[in-house]
Amino acid sequence: MAGPAEQPLFAEVEIVPRKDLPFTILRIKAKSGDFIKYDMIKRCTDGHDRCVLRVENTRKEKGRYVDVLNLSTSSVLRPVIPIYVTGMIQ
């Protein structure tokens, strides 16, 4: 995410499980969570074919940051999905 400190900045990530390998996101944990807030706005569950993760910047001053959101899943093949977040606030 990049932009001025006074404007709201956010990004949405769409996660689409394969039809033959469905999974559920069980938990989301940020490595630090210092400058972001996050929420699943659509969950991967039975009957849903995708999930949407919304990440929002909370940093008010100029600077850069890096964080990682680890999505724990019910999948045996991919028990954790890392989502890398970078911010450059101007």
N, C-alpha and C positions, 0 to 999 in steps of 0.2 A: 504494500500500500504506500502510496506517495501522494503528498499534497500539503496544503497550508494547514497550520495548527488550528486555525479558527473554523475550518470546515469539517463536517462529519466525514469520516473515511471508513469504508467497510468493503468486505469482499465476501462472496458466497462461493462455496465449493460444492459441486454436485458429485456425489459418489453413487455409482450405478453398479450394483452386484450383477454378476452373470446369472441368467435365468436358471442354469443348471447347478449353480453354487450360491444359493442365497445365504445371507447372513444378517445378523442384527448388531447394531452398535450398542455395546453394553455400557461403556463409560468413556468420558473424554477427560483427559488430564493435560494441563499445560505444563511445560518444563518450568517456566517462571511465572507467566501470567501477569507480569508487571504492567504492560502497556496495552493489553487487549482484553476484551470480553468476548465470549463466544456462546453459541447456543445452536442446537439442532432445530431447525424450523420445519423440517419434514424428516421423520424417522424411517429407517429401513426396518420394516416389520412385515409380518405376513400380510400379503395383499398390497404392499407398497413395493414398487420396483426401483426406487431410488431414495436417497437421503440428501438433504441440503444442510450444510454447515455454514453458519453466518459468523464471520469474525469482524470485530469492530475495533478501531483504534481508540484508545483512551488517553494517549499522551497529549498533553496540552502545550508543551514547549518544543522548540526545534531540537532535532536530533534523530538518531537512527537506533533501531533495535532489531533483534532477531529472537525468535521463539519457536517452539515446536509444540504442536498439539498431537498427542498420542491417542488415537481412537482404538480402544479395546473392542474386539469383535467376537462373535460366536464362531467364526470361521477357524477350522483347523489349519487350513492352508495359509491364512494371513491373520493371525491372532491380534496383531497390532498394525494399524495404518498410521504412519507419521505424516502430518501436514505441516510443512515449514512455512513460517510467517515472517516476513520482513517488513519493516516500516521505515520510511524516510520522511520525516515531518519537517517542512520548510518554514 
